[in-house]
Amino acid sequence: MNILHEAKKVIMAEAEAVAALADRLDSSFEQSVKMILASKGRVVLSGMGKSGLIGQKISSTMASTGTPAFFLHPAEGIHGDLGMIMSGDVVIGISNSGETEELLRILPVIKRLGAGLIAMSGNQDSNLARSADIFLDVSVKEEACPLGLAPTSSTTATLAMGDALAVALLMERGFKAEDFAIFHPGGALGKKLLLRVEDLMHCGDAIPLVGEDVLMKEALFVITSKGLGVAGVTDSQGCLKGVITDGDLRRCLEKGLDILNISAGSMMHLHPKRILKRELAAAALQLMERHSITTLFAFKNEHDHVPCGIIHLHDILKAGIA
């Protein structure tokens, strides 16, 4: 047996099963989306065995993309967990055969509770399909398993149908990346989309600032004491005019220049890069990388020239944004 050849056959079989779904999508899919959108409750996924595992993944995808959803194990359902279903919920029952005993046993209660029922099955003549308000056809020509026994193509097709539902609902709800981040605050994506400059910046006395007439020996003290490797140079109104970095100091010392008795204004770089405090910290990181700098002075609005904070590259990396 050629291992790679057999593996490719499995992948191609499953790819064909998923592709075939696209041609079979019809008004039933649209009705399913509309039913869920009109629902005042949650989406409840239910299925046994491999179908149950697929249902868990679909419920998780829906929940993280703006559609409240959870998984109900049908065997647990007939022993009390049906109390989790309320009037106004929409139940998606998953069974390739449409004849899974545990799932069929909870259907009368689902109807009695006033929940909608969508059948996701490979058998349109099954009891599950006939009992449902809407039938979604996830049938496949054949399983990728050479014995035709292990759920392979059928579970992949069902998962793809679930993803299609979740994404269609996401689009209809106008769900945005910022909304996604709210449900993922602990992950790297959540940090990138939630943390803003104002959450990480140094404020108040921690901002390294010196007047433009101040001698460099005083500016040097500010740069070292604040520990950010930079000092902002301001005019008499407190407006930022330029910056001096510890790198500037090193380069001048290497040239043998007497920098201690000259003014900060004569050494500063004009037009320093700036960022608004409401901007994402990820945007600050991109700006730093683009200009090969490690700090940015932050401002309240576009027209403000008095800095309200400063953010350092290390602050961003420490927060887990990279």
GUDORO-98453 format. One record per residue (C-alpha): residue in three letters; chain; x, z, y. Coordinates in steps of 0.1 Angstrom, whole numbers, plus 5000, padded with zeros to 4 digits. Each point is the difference from the previous one (the first is absolute). Example, Ala and Ser with C-alpha at 12.3 -4.5 7.8 and 13.67 -1.06 7.14 Angstrom:
<pts>
ALA,A,5123,5078,4955;
SER,A,5014,4993,5034;
</pts>
This chain:
<pts>
MET,A,5000,5000,5000;
ASN,A,5013,4991,5034;
ILE,A,4993,5032,5021;
LEU,A,5000,4983,5034;
HIS,A,4978,4972,4988;
GLU,A,4974,5024,4987;
ALA,A,5002,5021,5032;
LYS,A,4994,4968,5021;
LYS,A,4970,4991,4979;
VAL,A,4985,5034,5007;
ILE,A,5006,4997,5038;
MET,A,4986,4965,5001;
ALA,A,4969,5010,4980;
GLU,A,4993,5028,5023;
ALA,A,5007,4978,5031;
GLU,A,4975,4974,4987;
ALA,A,4974,5027,4994;
VAL,A,5003,5013,5036;
ALA,A,5000,4964,5014;
ALA,A,4968,4992,4981;
LEU,A,4983,5029,5019;
ALA,A,5003,4982,5033;
ASP,A,4979,4971,4987;
ARG,A,4973,5023,4988;
LEU,A,4996,5021,5031;
ASP,A,4965,4995,5014;
SER,A,4972,5017,5019;
SER,A,5002,5029,4976;
PHE,A,5033,5010,5015;
GLU,A,4986,4997,5036;
GLN,A,4970,5021,4989;
SER,A,5023,5027,4986;
VAL,A,5020,5002,5032;
LYS,A,4968,5002,5020;
MET,A,4985,5027,4977;
ILE,A,5031,5022,5004;
LEU,A,5001,4995,5038;
ALA,A,4963,5009,5003;
SER,A,5004,5031,4978;
LYS,A,5000,5034,5017;
GLY,A,5019,5014,4970;
ARG,A,5031,4995,4980;
VAL,A,5012,4974,4975;
VAL,A,5002,5015,4965;
LEU,A,5021,4982,4974;
SER,A,4993,5007,4964;
GLY,A,5014,4987,4967;
MET,A,5015,5010,4967;
GLY,A,5035,4995,4986;
LYS,A,5020,4972,5017;
SER,A,4969,4991,5022;
GLY,A,5001,5036,5012;
LEU,A,5036,4997,5010;
ILE,A,4993,4969,5019;
GLY,A,4970,5017,5016;
GLN,A,5023,5029,5012;
LYS,A,5023,4975,5016;
ILE,A,4972,4981,5018;
SER,A,4985,5033,5013;
SER,A,5034,5010,5013;
THR,A,5005,4967,5017;
MET,A,4965,5002,5016;
ALA,A,5005,5036,5012;
SER,A,5033,4991,5017;
THR,A,4985,4970,5018;
GLY,A,4970,5015,5016;
THR,A,4974,5000,4972;
PRO,A,4993,5036,4987;
ALA,A,5003,4997,4962;
PHE,A,5007,5021,4969;
PHE,A,5002,4996,4963;
LEU,A,4974,5016,4976;
HIS,A,5009,5002,4963;
PRO,A,4968,4990,4982;
ALA,A,5006,5024,4971;
GLU,A,5004,5029,5025;
GLY,A,4970,4986,5018;
ILE,A,4976,5006,4971;
HIS,A,5013,5036,4999;
GLY,A,4992,5009,5035;
ASP,A,5022,4980,5024;
LEU,A,4971,4977,5008;
GLY,A,4992,5026,5027;
MET,A,5028,4983,5020;
ILE,A,4977,4970,5005;
MET,A,4976,5001,5029;
SER,A,4972,4978,5013;
GLY,A,5015,4973,5021;
ASP,A,5031,4996,4979;
VAL,A,5010,4967,4984;
VAL,A,5013,5002,4964;
ILE,A,5022,4973,4986;
GLY,A,4999,5001,4962;
ILE,A,5029,4984,4983;
SER,A,4998,4988,4964;
ASN,A,5014,4967,4986;
SER,A,4974,4999,4973;
GLY,A,4973,5016,5021;
GLU,A,4990,5021,4970;
THR,A,5022,5031,5004;
GLU,A,4978,5028,4987;
GLU,A,5011,5027,5023;
LEU,A,4995,4978,5031;
LEU,A,4965,4989,4988;
ARG,A,4989,5036,4995;
ILE,A,5005,5008,5037;
LEU,A,4981,4969,5013;
PRO,A,4965,5016,4999;
VAL,A,5012,5030,5021;
ILE,A,5017,4977,5025;
LYS,A,4967,4982,5005;
ARG,A,4981,5032,5002;
LEU,A,5024,5013,5027;
GLY,A,4993,4970,5021;
ALA,A,5036,4986,4999;
GLY,A,5007,4963,5000;
LEU,A,5017,4985,4970;
ILE,A,5025,4972,4998;
ALA,A,5011,4988,4966;
MET,A,5035,4987,4996;
SER,A,5000,4985,4966;
GLY,A,5011,4970,4979;
ASN,A,4965,4998,4983;
GLN,A,4971,4989,5022;
ASP,A,4975,5005,4972;
SER,A,5011,5036,4994;
ASN,A,4979,5031,5005;
LEU,A,5022,5010,5029;
ALA,A,4995,4967,5017;
ARG,A,4963,5000,4995;
SER,A,4997,5035,5014;
ALA,A,5020,4993,5031;
ASP,A,4988,4990,5035;
ILE,A,5029,4976,5002;
PHE,A,5022,4985,4973;
LEU,A,5037,4991,5007;
ASP,A,5014,4977,4973;
VAL,A,5035,5009,4990;
SER,A,5000,4982,4966;
VAL,A,5032,4983,4988;
LYS,A,5006,4971,4976;
GLU,A,5023,5021,4979;
GLU,A,5021,5031,5000;
ALA,A,5037,4996,5005;
CYS,A,5005,5022,4970;
PRO,A,5008,4976,4970;
LEU,A,4977,5021,4978;
GLY,A,4972,4996,5025;
LEU,A,4994,5038,4998;
ALA,A,5019,5018,5028;
PRO,A,4983,4998,5034;
THR,A,5025,4979,5020;
SER,A,4986,4970,5018;
SER,A,4966,5018,5003;
THR,A,5014,5031,5017;
THR,A,5022,4979,5023;
ALA,A,4970,4979,5011;
THR,A,4979,5031,5005;
LEU,A,5027,5016,5022;
ALA,A,5002,4968,5020;
MET,A,4962,5000,5006;
GLY,A,5003,5036,5011;
ASP,A,5028,4992,5024;
ALA,A,4979,4971,5014;
LEU,A,4971,5024,5006;
ALA,A,5022,5025,5017;
VAL,A,5017,4975,5023;
ALA,A,4966,4983,5009;
LEU,A,4987,5034,5009;
LEU,A,5031,5008,5020;
MET,A,4996,4968,5020;
GLU,A,4963,5006,5006;
ARG,A,5006,5035,5012;
GLY,A,5028,4988,5024;
PHE,A,5024,5024,4983;
LYS,A,5035,4999,5017;
ALA,A,5035,5010,4991;
GLU,A,4996,5031,5022;
ASP,A,4970,5010,4979;
PHE,A,5019,4995,4968;
ALA,A,5028,5023,5013;
ILE,A,4975,5028,5006;
PHE,A,4993,5001,4963;
HIS,A,5037,4999,4992;
PRO,A,5016,5025,5024;
GLY,A,5026,5012,4975;
GLY,A,5014,4966,4991;
ALA,A,5026,4979,5018;
LEU,A,4973,4975,5011;
GLY,A,4979,5029,5015;
LYS,A,5030,5012,5020;
LYS,A,5008,4965,5013;
LEU,A,4964,4996,5012;
LEU,A,4992,5035,5012;
LEU,A,5031,5015,5015;
ARG,A,5005,4991,5037;
VAL,A,5029,5005,5023;
GLU,A,4983,5030,5016;
ASP,A,4999,5017,4966;
LEU,A,5038,4998,4997;
MET,A,5015,4999,5034;
HIS,A,5019,5028,5018;
CYS,A,4983,5012,5032;
GLY,A,5005,5023,5030;
ASP,A,5035,5016,5002;
ALA,A,5011,4982,4969;
ILE,A,5000,4966,5018;
PRO,A,5036,4993,5011;
LEU,A,4998,4990,5037;
VAL,A,5024,5000,5029;
GLY,A,4998,4989,5036;
GLU,A,5018,4968,5010;
ASP,A,5022,5019,5025;
VAL,A,5011,5026,4974;
LEU,A,5037,4999,4990;
MET,A,5008,4988,4965;
LYS,A,5014,5033,4989;
GLU,A,4965,5015,5004;
ALA,A,4984,4969,4982;
LEU,A,5025,5005,4972;
PHE,A,4988,5036,4996;
VAL,A,4963,4988,4998;
ILE,A,5008,4973,4974;
THR,A,5018,5025,4977;
SER,A,4976,5030,5005;
LYS,A,4968,4980,4994;
GLY,A,5015,4985,4968;
LEU,A,4984,4966,5003;
GLY,A,5031,4980,5010;
VAL,A,4985,4988,5032;
ALA,A,4990,5010,5035;
GLY,A,4974,4983,5022;
VAL,A,5010,4995,5037;
THR,A,4972,5006,5025;
ASP,A,4995,4995,5037;
SER,A,4987,5027,5024;
GLN,A,4964,4994,4989;
GLY,A,5009,5006,4963;
CYS,A,4996,4963,4991;
LEU,A,5023,4987,4973;
LYS,A,5026,4976,5014;
GLY,A,5024,4997,4972;
VAL,A,5017,5016,4970;
ILE,A,5035,5012,4990;
THR,A,5009,5004,4963;
ASP,A,5027,5019,4983;
GLY,A,5013,4966,4990;
ASP,A,5005,4991,5036;
LEU,A,5020,5031,5005;
ARG,A,5023,4993,4970;
ARG,A,5007,4965,5012;
CYS,A,5009,5011,5035;
LEU,A,5023,5027,4986;
GLU,A,5017,4975,4977;
LYS,A,5008,4979,5031;
GLY,A,5015,5031,5017;
LEU,A,4975,5001,5028;
ASP,A,4994,5032,5019;
ILE,A,4962,5003,4995;
LEU,A,4995,5037,5008;
ASN,A,5000,4996,5037;
ILE,A,4978,4969,5004;
SER,A,4962,5000,5003;
ALA,A,4976,4994,4971;
GLY,A,4984,4973,5021;
SER,A,5032,4980,5000;
MET,A,5003,5001,4962;
MET,A,4965,4995,4989;
HIS,A,4985,4969,4983;
LEU,A,4971,4987,5020;
HIS,A,4965,4991,4986;
PRO,A,5001,5022,4968;
LYS,A,4976,4992,4972;
ARG,A,4968,5020,5001;
ILE,A,4969,5006,4979;
LEU,A,4965,5015,5006;
LYS,A,4994,5034,4984;
ARG,A,4968,4987,4983;
GLU,A,5019,4972,4982;
LEU,A,5006,5004,4963;
ALA,A,5033,5016,4990;
ALA,A,5005,4969,4977;
ALA,A,4999,4978,5032;
ALA,A,5027,5022,5015;
LEU,A,5021,4995,4969;
GLN,A,4996,4962,5003;
LEU,A,5010,5001,5036;
MET,A,5031,5021,4993;
GLU,A,5010,4976,4971;
ARG,A,4995,4970,5022;
HIS,A,5022,5012,5028;
SER,A,5025,5021,4978;
ILE,A,4992,5032,5018;
THR,A,4992,5035,4988;
THR,A,4978,5015,5027;
LEU,A,4970,4990,5021;
PHE,A,4986,5017,5031;
ALA,A,4962,5004,4997;
PHE,A,4974,4996,5028;
LYS,A,4963,5008,5003;
ASN,A,4990,4965,5012;
GLU,A,5014,4966,5009;
HIS,A,5003,5007,5037;
ASP,A,5015,5035,4997;
HIS,A,5038,5003,5007;
VAL,A,5004,5037,4994;
PRO,A,5008,5006,4963;
CYS,A,4978,5024,4981;
GLY,A,5022,5001,4969;
ILE,A,5028,4985,4980;
ILE,A,5000,4989,4963;
HIS,A,5032,4997,4979;
LEU,A,5005,4978,4969;
HIS,A,5007,5031,4979;
ASP,A,4965,5014,5010;
ILE,A,4984,4969,4986;
LEU,A,5020,4999,4968;
LYS,A,4995,5037,4994;
ALA,A,4963,4994,5001;
GLY,A,5003,4976,4971;
ILE,A,4994,4968,5020;
ALA,A,5024,4972,4990;
</pts>
